[in-house]
């Protein structure tokens, strides 16, 4: 038997026991780091989403139940996304301005029943337009920036008056953060937060989400003229800088895992609250791996969420929020 090496430093020493690994852990994940995205249906019953196994659209009455469940699990915030009926979708997305639309009804119902949970509302026109774009389009199908911003401001005020705590513009129009912040101030709503989708990429990972909000098959063309090129990183920093200057309280990087490098750079450059959206395609890949028997759901979920925290995220929007919170709560 050899005497072994004489090493002054053994990196494995602190990994030898569970208590020591816990003591030396550098990153902590809790239910308070999670935001749970919820889809709303105009119908009266739960509608399972085939491309997002385990995820459903919920009637307003059941959205309230999900919000109560989130609160009880220690999840501090839910994010709402409506599946607007086809007959209410128009080229100008006017349903976004209806104070009695699905988003506003769900927001009011949650704030009445569960006032101690945060409600984040999505600001973009794609759930409301007949053409599937996030804004208004011209005769050639090009999304009009300034005209769209005018509608987004109205949509934001509509949601804020309904009780939204965080307005989350996901449209990627130029100048919309400043316009929305000014409108909120003028409307005496200074405490409504803005979480900007500051670095939202034109990604292939959004497919199941478009099914969930009923936009699949509607989109004319693509969104590359306003969402970011996946090849670009410096551009993301410019986008974030502009949104912070215009009044964003926090920023988001979307999608999540393929853009961990962007999260790190944003956090290190600006030292502001950064969130990630673990998008529908990322969720679906984990579920597909589990279904194929090549991955353990519990371990995959916790490891990917921990990666976001390690990269610098203050929190993560994830469809696995309920499952993760249950795991973390023991």
DOVORO-817361 format. One record per atom (N, C-alpha, C): residue in three letters; z, y, x. Coordinates in steps of 0.1 Angstrom, whole numbers, padded with zeros to 4 digits, always signed. Example, Ala and Ser with C-alpha at 12.3 -4.5 7.8 and 13.67 -1.06 7.14 Angstrom:
Ala+0078-0057+0132/Ala+0078-0045+0123/Ala+0078-0033+0132/Ser+0071-0022+0128/Ser+0071-0011+0137/Ser+0079+0000+0129/
This chain:
Unk+0000-0012+0008/Unk+0000+0000+0000/Unk+0000+0012+0009/Unk-0009+0021+0006/Unk-0010+0033+0015/Unk+0001+0043+0011/Unk+0004+0052+0020/Unk+0014+0062+0017/Unk+0009+0073+0008/Unk-0004+0074+0006/Unk-0010+0084-0002/Unk-0012+0097+0005/Unk-0018+0107-0002/Unk-0021+0120+0003/Unk-0009+0129+0002/Unk-0007+0138+0011/Unk+0003+0148+0011/Unk-0003+0161+0007/Unk-0002+0164-0006/Unk-0009+0176-0011/Unk+0002+0186-0016/Unk+0001+0198-0011/Unk+0011+0208-0016/Unk+0008+0212-0030/Unk-0004+0211-0034/Unk-0008+0214-0048/Unk-0015+0203-0055/Unk-0010+0198-0066/Unk-0016+0187-0073/Unk-0018+0193-0088/Unk-0031+0196-0091/Unk-0034+0202-0104/Unk-0030+0193-0116/Unk-0029+0180-0113/Unk-0026+0170-0124/Unk-0011+0170-0127/Unk-0003+0176-0118/Unk+0012+0175-0120/Unk+0016+0181-0134/Unk+0010+0192-0138/Unk+0015+0198-0150/Unk+0008+0192-0163/Unk-0002+0183-0160/Unk-0008+0176-0171/Unk-0002+0162-0174/Unk+0008+0158-0167/Unk+0012+0144-0167/Unk+0019+0141-0180/Unk+0025+0151-0187/Unk+0032+0148-0200/Unk+0028+0157-0211/Unk+0030+0153-0223/Unk+0026+0161-0234/Unk+0034+0174-0235/Unk+0047+0174-0232/Unk+0055+0186-0233/Unk+0051+0196-0222/Unk+0047+0191-0211/Unk+0042+0200-0200/Unk+0029+0206-0203/Unk+0020+0198-0209/Unk+0007+0203-0213/Unk+0009+0215-0223/Unk+0018+0213-0233/Unk+0021+0223-0243/Unk+0026+0235-0236/Unk+0035+0234-0227/Unk+0042+0245-0220/Unk+0032+0253-0212/Unk+0022+0247-0206/Unk+0012+0254-0197/Unk-0001+0257-0205/Unk-0002+0255-0218/Unk-0014+0258-0225/Unk-0017+0273-0225/Unk-0029+0277-0222/Unk-0033+0291-0221/Unk-0038+0297-0234/Unk-0042+0288-0243/Unk-0048+0293-0255/Unk-0041+0287-0267/Unk-0038+0294-0277/Unk-0031+0289-0289/Unk-0040+0292-0301/Unk-0041+0281-0309/Unk-0049+0282-0322/Unk-0039+0280-0333/Unk-0039+0289-0343/Unk-0031+0287-0355/Unk-0039+0290-0368/Unk-0034+0287-0380/Unk-0041+0290-0392/Unk-0044+0305-0393/Unk-0036+0313-0387/Unk-0037+0328-0388/Unk-0050+0333-0381/Unk-0056+0324-0373/Unk-0069+0327-0366/Unk-0081+0324-0374/Unk-0079+0320-0386/Unk-0091+0315-0394/Unk-0094+0324-0406/Unk-0107+0325-0409/Unk-0112+0331-0421/Unk-0120+0321-0428/Unk-0118+0319-0441/Unk-0124+0308-0449/Unk-0136+0314-0457/Unk-0148+0311-0454/Unk-0159+0315-0462/Unk-0160+0307-0475/Unk-0162+0314-0487/Unk-0162+0307-0500/Unk-0175+0312-0507/Unk-0181+0303-0514/Unk-0193+0306-0521/Unk-0190+0306-0536/Unk-0196+0316-0543/Unk-0193+0319-0557/Unk-0205+0315-0566/Unk-0203+0308-0577/Unk-0214+0305-0586/Unk-0211+0312-0599/Unk-0222+0315-0606/Unk-0220+0321-0620/Unk-0217+0310-0630/Unk-0219+0298-0626/Unk-0216+0287-0636/Unk-0201+0285-0638/Unk-0198+0274-0645/Unk-0184+0272-0649/Unk-0178+0260-0642/Unk-0186+0253-0634/Unk-0181+0241-0627/Unk-0184+0242-0612/Unk-0177+0234-0604/Unk-0179+0233-0590/Unk-0193+0227-0587/Unk-0200+0233-0577/Unk-0214+0229-0574/Unk-0214+0224-0559/Unk-0213+0212-0556/Unk-0213+0207-0542/Unk-0227+0211-0536/Unk-0227+0215-0523/Unk-0238+0219-0516/Unk-0243+0208-0507/Unk-0255+0202-0510/Unk-0259+0190-0504/Unk-0261+0191-0488/Unk-0265+0203-0484/Unk-0267+0205-0470/Unk-0255+0209-0462/Unk-0244+0211-0470/Unk-0231+0214-0464/Unk-0220+0204-0470/Unk-0221+0192-0466/Unk-0212+0182-0472/Unk-0197+0186-0471/Unk-0190+0186-0482/Unk-0176+0190-0482/Unk-0175+0204-0486/Unk-0186+0212-0488/Unk-0185+0226-0492/Unk-0192+0227-0506/Unk-0186+0236-0514/Unk-0191+0238-0528/Unk-0192+0253-0531/Unk-0200+0256-0541/Unk-0199+0269-0548/Unk-0188+0267-0559/Unk-0181+0278-0561/Unk-0169+0277-0570/Unk-0171+0288-0581/Unk-0168+0285-0593/Unk-0167+0296-0603/Unk-0155+0305-0600/Unk-0156+0317-0605/Unk-0146+0327-0602/Unk-0131+0322-0604/Unk-0129+0315-0615/Unk-0115+0310-0617/Unk-0111+0300-0606/Unk-0120+0293-0600/Unk-0116+0283-0590/Unk-0116+0290-0576/Unk-0124+0301-0575/Unk-0122+0309-0562/Unk-0108+0314-0561/Unk-0102+0317-0572/Unk-0088+0322-0571/Unk-0079+0310-0566/Unk-0082+0298-0571/Unk-0074+0287-0567/Unk-0075+0285-0552/Unk-0088+0286-0547/Unk-0090+0284-0532/Unk-0083+0295-0524/Unk-0082+0307-0530/Unk-0075+0318-0523/Unk-0060+0315-0522/Unk-0055+0310-0533/Unk-0040+0306-0533/Unk-0038+0295-0523/Unk-0047+0285-0522/Unk-0046+0275-0512/Unk-0047+0280-0498/Unk-0056+0289-0496/Unk-0057+0295-0482/Unk-0043+0302-0479/Unk-0038+0310-0488/Unk-0025+0317-0485/Unk-0014+0306-0482/Unk-0013+0296-0490/Unk-0003+0286-0488/Unk-0005+0278-0474/Unk-0017+0278-0469/Unk-0019+0271-0457/Unk-0018+0280-0445/Unk-0015+0293-0447/Unk-0014+0303-0437/Unk-0027+0309-0432/Unk-0038+0307-0440/Unk-0050+0314-0437/Unk-0050+0328-0442/Unk-0051+0338-0434/Unk-0049+0352-0439/Unk-0060+0359-0447/Unk-0072+0353-0446/Unk-0083+0360-0452/Unk-0094+0350-0457/Unk-0101+0354-0468/Unk-0112+0346-0473/Unk-0124+0355-0473/Unk-0136+0350-0470/Unk-0148+0357-0470/Unk-0157+0352-0482/Unk-0162+0361-0490/Unk-0169+0358-0502/Unk-0184+0360-0501/Unk-0192+0350-0507/Unk-0206+0351-0507/Unk-0211+0346-0520/Unk-0219+0354-0528/Unk-0223+0350-0541/Unk-0237+0343-0541/Unk-0238+0334-0551/Unk-0251+0328-0554/Unk-0256+0334-0566/Unk-0263+0346-0565/Unk-0268+0353-0576/Unk-0278+0346-0584/Unk-0277+0345-0597/Unk-0288+0338-0605/Unk-0302+0344-0602/Unk-0312+0335-0602/Unk-0325+0340-0599/Unk-0330+0351-0608/Unk-0326+0351-0621/Unk-0331+0361-0630/Unk-0325+0375-0627/Unk-0315+0376-0619/Unk-0309+0388-0615/Unk-0313+0393-0601/Unk-0322+0386-0595/Unk-0327+0390-0582/Unk-0340+0398-0584/Unk-0340+0409-0577/Unk-0351+0419-0579/Unk-0356+0423-0565/Unk-0367+0429-0564/Unk-0372+0434-0551/Unk-0363+0445-0546/Unk-0356+0453-0554/Unk-0347+0463-0549/Unk-0333+0459-0548/Unk-0330+0446-0552/Unk-0316+0441-0551/Unk-0306+0449-0559/Unk-0309+0454-0570/Unk-0301+0463-0578/Unk-0288+0457-0582/Unk-0287+0443-0583/Unk-0275+0436-0588/Unk-0264+0439-0578/Unk-0267+0442-0565/Unk-0257+0445-0555/Unk-0248+0457-0559/Unk-0254+0466-0568/Unk-0247+0478-0572/Unk-0240+0476-0585/Unk-0241+0465-0591/Unk-0234+0462-0604/Unk-0219+0460-0602/Unk-0211+0468-0608/Unk-0196+0467-0606/Unk-0191+0454-0612/Unk-0199+0447-0620/Unk-0194+0435-0626/Unk-0202+0423-0621/Unk-0208+0424-0609/Unk-0215+0413-0603/Unk-0205+0402-0598/Unk-0211+0391-0594/Unk-0202+0380-0590/Unk-0192+0383-0579/Unk-0197+0391-0569/Unk-0188+0394-0558/Unk-0177+0403-0563/Unk-0179+0413-0571/Unk-0169+0421-0576/Unk-0159+0414-0585/Unk-0164+0405-0594/Unk-0155+0398-0603/Unk-0146+0389-0595/Unk-0151+0382-0585/Unk-0143+0373-0577/Unk-0133+0381-0568/Unk-0137+0393-0563/Unk-0128+0401-0555/Unk-0116+0406-0564/Unk-0119+0411-0576/Unk-0109+0416-0585/Unk-0100+0405-0589/Unk-0105+0393-0592/Unk-0097+0382-0596/Unk-0087+0377-0585/Unk-0092+0377-0573/Unk-0084+0373-0562/Unk-0073+0383-0559/Unk-0076+0396-0559/Unk-0066+0406-0556/Unk-0056+0407-0567/Unk-0060+0404-0579/Unk-0050+0404-0590/Unk-0040+0392-0589/Unk-0046+0381-0585/Unk-0037+0369-0585/Unk-0031+0366-0571/Unk-0037+0370-0560/Unk-0032+0367-0547/Unk-0033+0380-0539/Unk-0025+0390-0542/Unk-0027+0403-0536/Unk-0023+0403-0521/Unk-0016+0393-0516/Unk-0012+0392-0502/Unk-0022+0385-0493/Unk-0034+0382-0498/Unk-0044+0376-0489/Unk-0056+0386-0487/Unk-0062+0386-0476/Unk-0073+0395-0473/Unk-0086+0390-0479/Unk-0094+0400-0484/Unk-0107+0396-0490/Unk-0118+0403-0482/Unk-0126+0396-0475/Unk-0138+0401-0468/Unk-0150+0399-0476/Unk-0158+0410-0478/Unk-0170+0409-0486/Unk-0182+0412-0478/Unk-0192+0403-0480/Unk-0205+0405-0472/Unk-0213+0416-0478/Unk-0218+0424-0469/Unk-0227+0435-0473/Unk-0241+0433-0467/Unk-0250+0430-0476/Unk-0265+0427-0472/Unk-0271+0425-0486/Unk-0284+0426-0486/Unk-0291+0425-0499/Unk-0298+0411-0501/Unk-0297+0402-0491/Unk-0304+0389-0493/Unk-0299+0381-0505/Unk-0286+0382-0509/Unk-0282+0374-0521/Unk-0287+0380-0534/Unk-0294+0392-0533/Unk-0297+0399-0545/Unk-0312+0402-0546/Unk-0320+0400-0535/Unk-0334+0403-0535/Unk-0343+0391-0539/Unk-0354+0394-0546/Unk-0363+0383-0549/Unk-0371+0378-0538/Unk-0372+0386-0527/Unk-0379+0382-0515/Unk-0371+0376-0504/Unk-0357+0376-0505/Unk-0349+0370-0496/Unk-0345+0377-0484/Unk-0350+0390-0483/Unk-0346+0398-0471/Unk-0333+0405-0473/Unk-0327+0410-0462/Unk-0315+0417-0462/Unk-0316+0432-0466/Unk-0328+0436-0468/Unk-0330+0450-0472/Unk-0343+0452-0480/Unk-0346+0464-0483/Unk-0358+0467-0491/Unk-0371+0466-0482/Unk-0382+0462-0488/Unk-0394+0460-0480/Unk-0405+0469-0485/Unk-0415+0472-0476/Unk-0426+0479-0480/Unk-0437+0470-0485/Unk-0449+0475-0487/Unk-0460+0467-0492/Unk-0465+0457-0482/Unk-0462+0458-0469/Unk-0466+0449-0459/Unk-0454+0439-0456/Unk-0443+0440-0463/Unk-0432+0431-0461/Unk-0422+0435-0450/Unk-0424+0447-0445/Unk-0415+0452-0434/Unk-0402+0458-0440/Unk-0391+0454-0435/Unk-0378+0459-0440/Unk-0376+0473-0436/Unk-0374+0482-0446/Unk-0372+0496-0444/Unk-0357+0499-0441/Unk-0355+0505-0429/Unk-0341+0507-0425/Unk-0334+0517-0433/Unk-0339+0530-0433/Unk-0331+0541-0439/Unk-0329+0539-0454/Unk-0339+0535-0461/Unk-0338+0533-0475/Unk-0328+0521-0478/Unk-0328+0511-0470/Unk-0319+0500-0471/Unk-0304+0505-0469/Unk-0302+0513-0459/Unk-0289+0518-0457/Unk-0283+0525-0469/Unk-0291+0533-0476/Unk-0286+0540-0488/Unk-0281+0530-0498/Unk-0288+0519-0500/Unk-0283+0509-0509/Unk-0271+0502-0504/Unk-0270+0499-0491/Unk-0259+0492-0485/Unk-0246+0501-0487/Unk-0247+0514-0486/Unk-0236+0523-0488/Unk-0231+0521-0502/Unk-0240+0521-0512/Unk-0236+0519-0526/Unk-0230+0506-0528/Unk-0235+0495-0522/Unk-0229+0482-0523/Unk-0215+0481-0517/Unk-0214+0488-0506/Unk-0200+0488-0499/Unk-0190+0495-0508/Unk-0193+0506-0513/Unk-0184+0513-0522/Unk-0181+0505-0534/Unk-0191+0498-0540/Unk-0189+0490-0551/Unk-0179+0479-0548/Unk-0180+0473-0537/Unk-0171+0462-0533/Unk-0157+0468-0530/Unk-0156+0479-0523/Unk-0144+0485-0520/Unk-0136+0489-0532/Unk-0143+0494-0542/Unk-0136+0498-0555/Unk-0131+0485-0562/Unk-0138+0474-0560/Unk-0133+0462-0566/Unk-0121+0456-0559/Unk-0118+0461-0547/Unk-0106+0456-0540/Unk-0108+0450-0527/Unk-0120+0450-0522/Unk-0123+0444-0509/Unk-0114+0451-0498/Unk-0109+0443-0489/Unk-0101+0448-0478/Unk-0109+0450-0466/Unk-0119+0442-0464/Unk-0128+0443-0452/Unk-0143+0443-0457/Unk-0150+0453-0454/Unk-0164+0453-0457/Unk-0171+0448-0444/Unk-0180+0438-0446/Unk-0186+0431-0434/Unk-0202+0432-0436/Unk-0208+0443-0430/Unk-0222+0444-0431/Unk-0229+0434-0422/Unk-0237+0425-0428/Unk-0244+0415-0421/Unk-0259+0417-0420/Unk-0264+0429-0424/Unk-0278+0432-0426/Unk-0285+0435-0413/Unk-0278+0441-0403/Unk-0284+0445-0390/Unk-0293+0457-0391/Unk-0291+0465-0401/Unk-0298+0478-0401/Unk-0292+0488-0391/Unk-0300+0496-0385/Unk-0295+0507-0376/Unk-0288+0518-0384/Unk-0276+0522-0380/Unk-0269+0533-0385/Unk-0261+0530-0398/Unk-0260+0518-0402/Unk-0253+0515-0415/Unk-0238+0516-0413/Unk-0233+0513-0402/Unk-0218+0514-0400/Unk-0213+0528-0402/Unk-0220+0538-0395/Unk-0216+0552-0396/Unk-0217+0557-0411/Unk-0228+0553-0417/Unk-0230+0557-0431/Unk-0219+0552-0441/Unk-0216+0539-0439/Unk-0206+0533-0447/Unk-0192+0538-0444/Unk-0189+0541-0431/Unk-0176+0546-0428/Unk-0174+0560-0434/Unk-0185+0568-0433/Unk-0184+0582-0439/Unk-0182+0581-0454/Unk-0189+0572-0461/Unk-0188+0571-0475/Unk-0174+0566-0479/Unk-0168+0557-0472/Unk-0155+0552-0475/Unk-0145+0564-0473/Unk-0146+0572-0463/Unk-0137+0583-0461/Unk-0138+0593-0472/Unk-0151+0596-0476/Unk-0153+0606-0487/Unk-0148+0601-0500/Unk-0148+0587-0502/Unk-0143+0581-0514/Unk-0128+0579-0514/Unk-0121+0585-0504/Unk-0106+0583-0503/Unk-0102+0568-0501/Unk-0110+0561-0494/Unk-0108+0547-0491/Unk-0107+0545-0476/Unk-0098+0552-0469/Unk-0098+0552-0455/Unk-0092+0539-0449/Unk-0085+0531-0457/Unk-0079+0519-0451/Unk-0087+0507-0453/Unk-0099+0508-0459/Unk-0108+0497-0460/Unk-0114+0495-0446/Unk-0113+0483-0441/Unk-0118+0480-0427/Unk-0133+0477-0428/Unk-0139+0479-0416/Unk-0153+0474-0415/Unk-0153+0464-0403/Unk-0158+0452-0406/Unk-0160+0442-0396/Unk-0175+0441-0395/Unk-0181+0446-0384/Unk-0196+0447-0383/Unk-0201+0433-0377/Unk-0211+0428-0384/Unk-0219+0418-0378/Unk-0228+0425-0367/Unk-0222+0428-0356/Unk-0228+0436-0346/Unk-0239+0429-0338/Unk-0236+0417-0335/Unk-0246+0409-0327/Unk-0249+0396-0335/Unk-0258+0398-0345/Unk-0263+0387-0353/Unk-0277+0384-0349/Unk-0278+0371-0345/Unk-0291+0367-0339/Unk-0300+0360-0350/Unk-0313+0361-0348/Unk-0323+0355-0357/Unk-0323+0340-0353/Unk-0314+0333-0359/Unk-0310+0319-0354/Unk-0316+0308-0364/Unk-0318+0297-0358/Unk-0322+0285-0365/Unk-0311+0278-0372/Unk-0298+0283-0370/Unk-0286+0276-0375/Unk-0282+0281-0389/Unk-0290+0289-0396/Unk-0286+0295-0408/Unk-0291+0287-0421/Unk-0299+0276-0419/Unk-0305+0270-0430/Unk-0296+0266-0442/Unk-0285+0258-0439/Unk-0276+0254-0450/Unk-0270+0266-0458/Unk-0267+0277-0451/Unk-0262+0289-0457/Unk-0272+0294-0468/Unk-0284+0295-0464/Unk-0294+0300-0474/Unk-0295+0291-0486/Unk-0293+0278-0484/Unk-0292+0269-0496/Unk-0280+0273-0504/Unk-0269+0276-0498/Unk-0256+0279-0505/Unk-0257+0291-0513/Unk-0264+0302-0509/Unk-0265+0314-0516/Unk-0278+0315-0524/Unk-0285+0304-0525/Unk-0297+0303-0533/Unk-0309+0311-0528/Unk-0309+0313-0515/Unk-0320+0321-0509/Unk-0331+0312-0503/Unk-0329+0299-0502/Unk-0339+0291-0496/Unk-0352+0291-0505/Unk-0363+0292-0499/Unk-0376+0292-0506/Unk-0380+0306-0510/Unk-0371+0316-0509/Unk-0374+0329-0513/Unk-0379+0338-0502/Unk-0375+0335-0490/Unk-0377+0344-0479/Unk-0392+0345-0476/Unk-0397+0357-0475/Unk-0411+0360-0471/Unk-0411+0364-0457/Unk-0417+0355-0448/Unk-0417+0358-0434/Unk-0404+0354-0427/Unk-0399+0362-0418/Unk-0387+0359-0411/Unk-0379+0371-0409/Unk-0368+0371-0402/Unk-0359+0382-0401/Unk-0358+0388-0386/Unk-0369+0385-0379/Unk-0369+0388-0365/Unk-0370+0403-0362/Unk-0375+0411-0372/Unk-0376+0425-0370/Unk-0363+0433-0371/Unk-0352+0426-0376/Unk-0339+0433-0376/Unk-0328+0424-0371/Unk-0328+0411-0371/Unk-0318+0403-0364/Unk-0322+0402-0349/Unk-0312+0399-0341/Unk-0315+0399-0326/Unk-0322+0387-0321/Unk-0329+0389-0310/Unk-0337+0379-0303/Unk-0326+0370-0295/Unk-0326+0357-0297/Unk-0317+0348-0290/Unk-0318+0349-0275/Unk-0328+0355-0270/Unk-0330+0356-0255/Unk-0322+0368-0249/Unk-0316+0377-0258/Unk-0311+0389-0253/Unk-0296+0390-0253/Unk-0290+0395-0242/Unk-0276+0397-0241/Unk-0272+0411-0240/Unk-0279+0418-0231/Unk-0276+0433-0229/Unk-0278+0440-0242/Unk-0288+0437-0250/Unk-0290+0443-0263/Unk-0278+0441-0272/Unk-0271+0430-0271/Unk-0259+0428-0279/Unk-0248+0438-0276/Unk-0247+0441-0263/Unk-0237+0450-0259/Unk-0240+0464-0264/Unk-0253+0468-0264/Unk-0257+0481-0270/Unk-0254+0481-0285/Unk-0257+0470-0292/Unk-0254+0470-0306/Unk-0239+0472-0309/Unk-0231+0465-0301/Unk-0217+0466-0303/Unk-0212+0480-0300/Unk-0217+0486-0289/Unk-0212+0499-0286/Unk-0215+0509-0297/Unk-0228+0508-0303/Unk-0231+0517-0313/Unk-0223+0516-0326/Unk-0220+0503-0329/Unk-0212+0501-0342/Unk-0197+0505-0340/Unk-0192+0504-0328/Unk-0179+0509-0325/Unk-0178+0524-0326/Unk-0188+0530-0320/Unk-0189+0545-0321/Unk-0190+0550-0335/Unk-0197+0542-0344/Unk-0199+0546-0357/Unk-0187+0543-0366/Unk-0177+0536-0361/Unk-0165+0534-0369/Unk-0161+0520-0373/Unk-0167+0510-0367/Unk-0163+0496-0369/Unk-0149+0494-0364/Unk-0141+0486-0371/Unk-0128+0483-0367/Unk-0128+0470-0359/Unk-0137+0462-0361/Unk-0139+0449-0354/Unk-0154+0445-0354/Unk-0158+0436-0345/Unk-0172+0432-0345/Unk-0173+0417-0345/Unk-0184+0412-0349/Unk-0187+0398-0350/Unk-0199+0394-0342/Unk-0198+0382-0336/Unk-0210+0376-0330/Unk-0213+0364-0339/Unk-0226+0362-0342/Unk-0231+0352-0351/Unk-0245+0347-0346/Unk-0247+0334-0345/Unk-0238+0322-0346/Unk-0227+0322-0335/Unk-0219+0311-0335/Unk-0208+0310-0327/Unk-0210+0303-0314/Unk-0209+0289-0314/Unk-0209+0282-0301/Unk-0221+0285-0292/Unk-0233+0286-0297/Unk-0245+0289-0288/Unk-0244+0303-0282/Unk-0234+0311-0286/Unk-0233+0325-0281/Unk-0219+0328-0276/Unk-0213+0318-0270/Unk-0199+0320-0264/Unk-0200+0330-0253/Unk-0211+0330-0246/Unk-0213+0340-0235/Unk-0213+0354-0240/Unk-0219+0356-0252/Unk-0219+0369-0257/Unk-0205+0374-0262/Unk-0197+0364-0267/Unk-0184+0367-0271/Unk-0175+0372-0259/Unk-0177+0364-0248/Unk-0169+0367-0236/Unk-0173+0381-0231/Unk-0186+0384-0231/Unk-0190+0397-0225/Unk-0186+0409-0234/Unk-0186+0407-0247/Unk-0182+0417-0257/Unk-0167+0420-0255/Unk-0159+0409-0254/Unk-0145+0411-0253/Unk-0141+0418-0240/Unk-0147+0413-0229/Unk-0144+0419-0216/Unk-0149+0433-0215/Unk-0160+0437-0221/Unk-0166+0450-0220/Unk-0158+0460-0228/Unk-0155+0457-0241/Unk-0149+0466-0250/Unk-0135+0465-0253/Unk-0129+0453-0251/Unk-0115+0451-0254/Unk-0111+0455-0268/Unk-0119+0450-0277/Unk-0117+0452-0292/Unk-0116+0439-0299/Unk-0111+0439-0311/Unk-0111+0426-0319/Unk-0125+0421-0321/Unk-0127+0409-0316/Unk-0141+0402-0317/Unk-0139+0389-0326/Unk-0148+0387-0335/Unk-0147+0376-0343/Unk-0160+0368-0342/Unk-0160+0355-0344/Unk-0172+0347-0344/Unk-0174+0340-0358/Unk-0186+0338-0361/Unk-0189+0330-0373/Unk-0195+0317-0369/Unk-0187+0306-0371/Unk-0192+0293-0369/Unk-0200+0289-0381/Unk-0213+0291-0379/Unk-0222+0291-0391/Unk-0225+0278-0397/Unk-0233+0278-0407/Unk-0235+0266-0415/Unk-0241+0255-0407/Unk-0251+0258-0399/Unk-0257+0248-0391/Unk-0248+0241-0381/Unk-0238+0249-0375/Unk-0228+0243-0366/Unk-0219+0234-0374/Unk-0215+0238-0386/Unk-0207+0230-0394/Unk-0214+0217-0398/Unk-0227+0218-0402/Unk-0234+0206-0406/Unk-0236+0196-0395/Unk-0238+0201-0382/Unk-0239+0192-0371/Unk-0227+0184-0368/Unk-0215+0191-0370/Unk-0203+0183-0368/Unk-0202+0172-0379/Unk-0205+0176-0391/Unk-0204+0166-0402/Unk-0214+0155-0401/Unk-0226+0158-0395/Unk-0236+0148-0393/Unk-0231+0138-0382/Unk-0225+0144-0372/Unk-0220+0135-0361/Unk-0209+0126-0366/Unk-0200+0131-0375/Unk-0190+0123-0381/Unk-0196+0112-0390/Unk-0206+0116-0398/Unk-0213+0106-0407/Unk-0220+0095-0399/Unk-0225+0099-0387/Unk-0232+0089-0379/Unk-0222+0080-0371/Unk-0210+0083-0371/Unk-0200+0076-0364/Unk-0199+0079-0349/Unk-0204+0090-0345/Unk-0204+0094-0331/Unk-0195+0105-0327/Unk-0186+0109-0337/Unk-0177+0120-0334/Unk-0165+0119-0343/Unk-0153+0123-0339/Unk-0141+0124-0346/Unk-0140+0138-0352/Unk-0140+0139-0365/Unk-0140+0153-0371/Unk-0128+0161-0367/Unk-0116+0155-0367/Unk-0104+0163-0364/Unk-0105+0169-0349/Unk-0109+0161-0340/Unk-0110+0165-0326/Unk-0121+0175-0324/Unk-0133+0172-0330/Unk-0144+0182-0329/Unk-0141+0195-0335/Unk-0134+0196-0346/Unk-0131+0208-0353/Unk-0121+0216-0344/Unk-0111+0210-0340/Unk-0101+0218-0332/Unk-0106+0222-0319/Unk-0114+0214-0312/Unk-0119+0217-0299/Unk-0129+0229-0300/Unk-0138+0229-0310/Unk-0147+0240-0311/Unk-0140+0253-0315/Unk-0130+0252-0324/Unk-0123+0264-0327/Unk-0115+0270-0315/Unk-0109+0261-0308/Unk-0102+0265-0296/Unk-0111+0272-0286/Unk-0124+0267-0285/Unk-0133+0273-0276/Unk-0136+0288-0280/Unk-0136+0291-0293/Unk-0138+0305-0297/Unk-0126+0313-0293/Unk-0114+0308-0294/Unk-0102+0316-0290/Unk-0102+0318-0275/Unk-0105+0307-0268/Unk-0105+0308-0253/Unk-0116+0318-0248/Unk-0126+0320-0256/Unk-0137+0329-0252/Unk-0133+0344-0255/Unk-0122+0346-0263/Unk-0117+0359-0265/Unk-0117+0363-0280/Unk-0120+0354-0289/Unk-0120+0358-0303/Unk-0106+0360-0309/Unk-0105+0370-0317/Unk-0093+0373-0325/Unk-0092+0363-0337/Unk-0104+0359-0342/Unk-0104+0350-0353/Unk-0118+0344-0355/Unk-0119+0334-0364/Unk-0132+0327-0366/Unk-0134+0324-0380/Unk-0146+0328-0385/Unk-0151+0324-0398/Unk-0156+0310-0397/Unk-0150+0300-0405/Unk-0154+0287-0404/Unk-0153+0279-0417/Unk-0162+0271-0420/Unk-0162+0263-0433/Unk-0151+0252-0431/Unk-0147+0249-0419/Unk-0136+0239-0416/Unk-0123+0246-0417/Unk-0121+0258-0422/Unk-0108+0265-0421/Unk-0097+0257-0428/Unk-0100+0252-0440/Unk-0089+0245-0448/Unk-0086+0232-0440/Unk-0096+0225-0435/Unk-0093+0212-0428/Unk-0085+0215-0415/Unk-0089+0226-0408/Unk-0083+0229-0395/Unk-0068+0234-0398/Unk-0066+0242-0408/Unk-0053+0246-0411/Unk-0043+0235-0414/Unk-0048+0225-0422/Unk-0040+0213-0425/Unk-0036+0206-0412/Unk-0046+0205-0403/Unk-0043+0198-0390/Unk-0033+0206-0382/Unk-0034+0219-0382/Unk-0025+0227-0374/Unk-0011+0228-0380/Unk-0010+0227-0393/Unk+0003+0227-0399/Unk+0010+0214-0398/Unk+0003+0204-0393/Unk+0009+0190-0392/Unk+0011+0183-0405/
